[in-house]
């Protein structure tokens, strides 16, 4: 897996701020977080953060949250997972671009984390899209990408529209354009499926750490070197485990503070 940086999150955060040409006060304003929190993250390599804060900071810096937090390229870089509009209603989350789906499309190098929507049941008629087409979308209205139309919630339904009626509609994202060719629904087996035995070993190892209260607070410190000696777990698989756990945290299914990881979470029950 290609490496961005082996340094701490605070080091990557400082570099991202430098690249963007903004200071701590400006980042606090753009992300909606306090200057005290930003200062702590910048100056204290041991300080961890909430998943919602990670997303807010990453989007303010136009960075991929997984890459900024973990320091390696997102496994799904260049892939957009496909949702239906109704699926979005039942699963509204800041982590939408990172949640794996059975159907996905290849988009070469995406300029930012995006997801895809399959147009069906006449959902795109009023905005010029046909059934069967797949469009790329961002859950950030502040995205610098063009806006073809808005993704809006009205009551218990999600629909597409060129305009927003602010009295009865709530924007949850925007369509930025048509996607390229669709990948077959039966996508390549994930590394998890190919390494089920390794996954069971990882699960056992995490349970052991949880029982001993030895899980690191910062997920980046999760280290399977000991398990590697016992079970032969690869570094790439460890990176996938970390990435999967961060996505679950962003989707409000796991804490970023690994010491808050419950046995139920670890076992997947």
N, C-alpha and C positions, 0 to 999 in steps of 0.2 A: 504494500500500500504506500503510495507516494506521500512523503512527509512534507509538511509546511514548516513546522518548527517543533523542536523538542523542548523548548523553553516553557515557562509557566504561562498560565492564562493571563496574568497581569502583564507579562512581557509582550504577549501577542496583542493585548488590548492597547498598550501604549503605542505599539507600532501601527496598529490600525488607526488610532487617533492621529498619529503623525501623518500617515498616508492621506487621511481625509482632511487634514489641516484644521482640526478643531481641538479646542481645549476641554478641560474637565467641565467647566461651567456650561459650555455649549452642548456637550454631550448630555449633560443632565437635562438641559432644556429640551433637546431633541428626543430623548428617550422617555421623558416624564418621570425620571428618577431623581433622588436627592443628590446634591453635590457631595454630601458626606459619604453616601454609598459609593459613588463613582470614585472618590478619592481613596476609599478603602480598597476597592478592587484594583486600582492602579498601583497603589503603594504597598499592598500586603499580598504577597504571593500565596499566603495560606488562607486568605479569605475566600469563602465560597459564596455562591449567589443563587437566588431563586431561578427556576426555569423561566418564569415570566420576565424577570430582569434580563436574563441572557438574551431572550428574543428581542426585547425592546432595545437593548444596546446594539445587538447585531444588525437589526434593521436600520437603526439610526446611522450606523457606519457602513451600510450597504455590504454587509458581510454575511456569509453563511454561518448560522449559529453553531452547527456541528463543527465546522472547521475552526471557528474562532475559539471554541471551548476545548476541543480535543487536540487540535494542532495537526490533524491530518486531513486529507481531502475527503469530502463526503463520498461514501461508497456509491450513492445514487446520483453523483454529478452527471448531468446530461440526460437524466431520466425524469419524466414527469408522471406521477401516478394518476390514474383516471378515476374520476368521481362522476356520479350523476348529481343533478341539482338536488334531488330529494335526499340523497346520501349526505349532502352538505348540511341540510337542515338538521338531520339527526346526529351529526358529528361536527359541530362547530368548535374549532380549536385553532390556536395560533400555530400548531404544529402540522396543519394540513399538508403543506408541501413535503413533509418528511415521513408521513405515515405510509407504509408499504401497502399497495393494493395488488390484487391478482392481475389486473390489466394495467399496463404502463406503456408509454411511448418514448422513443428516443428523440432527443431534441438537440443533438450535438452538444455544444457548450452553452448552457443556459446563462444569461447575464445575471440571474439571481435565482433563489429558490422559487420555483413555480409548481403549480399542479395543473391537471388537465380536466376538462369537463366534456363528457360525451353528450352531444345534442340529440335529444329524442323526444318523442311525443309532442312535437311542434314547439318545443321550448324556445327555439331560436328564431321562430318565424318573424317576430316583430323587430328583430335586430339584424336580420339578413343572413342567418345561419340555417343550414338545412339539416334534417335528421341524418344521423350517421357521421356528421362531421365532428372532429375533436378540436377544441380550442384550448389555448394556454391561458392560464389565469394567475393572478397574484392576489394574496389576501391582504396586501398593503395598498391602501388607496394612495399613499404617499410615494409609491413606486415611481421611478422615473420613466418606466416603460409607457407606451401610448395606451390610451383607454378606448377600446372599441365599444364597450358598453359596461354597465355596472351589474354586479351580482347583488340582488336585493332580497331581503326578507320582508314579507308582508303577511302578518298573521302566522299561520302554520305552514307557509309555502315559500319556496325560493324561486325567483324568476329573474330573467335578464331584461334590462331596459336601458335606453339611451339617457334617460333622465331620472332623477330621484324626486319622489314626492315625500319630502321630509316629515310631513305630518303623519303618514301611515307606513312609511317604508324605512328600513334600516340597511345601509350598505355593508356588506361583509367582504367585498373584494371587487375586482374588476377583470374583465377579459382583455388580454393584451394582443391577441391575434390567433390565427389558425395554426394548428400544429402540423408537423410533417407526417410521414407515413407511420401507420400504427404497427406496433409490435404484436405478434400473435398472442392471444389470451394465455396460451400455455407457455409462459415464459420460462427461461432457464432456471433450473433448480437453484435455490439460494445456497450459500455456503453452509448455512445452518442445517438445511435438509441433507446436504452431502456429508455433514459431520455430526450426525445425531449422537454418536458415542461421545465425541468430544464435548458436545453440549451437555450431556448428562454429567460428565466429569466436572465441567464448569459449574453446573448447578450444585453439585455436591460440594465443591470447593467454596462457593459463596455461602452455602448453608453452614458449613464449618466455621467460616469467618464470622457469620452473623451470630452463631451460638457463642463464639468467644468474644463478641463485641470488638472485633478487630477490623471491621470494615473501615477503610479510610474515609474521612469526611469529604475530601475532594476526589471525584471520580477519576481524575487523571492519575491519581496515585494507586488505583486498583492495579495490582501487580500479580500476574499469574506465573512468575518465574518458578516459584516453588511447585506449583501445579504442573508446569511444563516438565520439570524433572521427573515428576511422578507419572504424568499422563501423556506427555508429548504434545501439549497444546501449542499451536503456532501463534506467533505474534499477530499475524493477520486476523486470526480468529478472535484474539483478544480485542483487537481494534473494532471488530464487528460487534462484539458483546458490548463494549463501551458505547458505541454509536447507538445500538438498539436501546440501551438503558437511557441515554440522553433523550432520544425521541419519545420514549414512554414518559419521561419526566416532563417534557414540554407538553405532552398530551394529558397532563395531570394524572398520570397513572403510576408514577414513581417519584420519590423525592430525589433531588440532586444531592442532598446530604445523604450519603450512603449509610450512615449510622441510623437513619430513620427507615431504612429498608426493612419491611416486615417479612416474616417467614412466608406469609401468603404471597407476597410479591415475588420472592425468590423462587418459590416452588411453582408459581404460575397457576395456583389453584383458583 
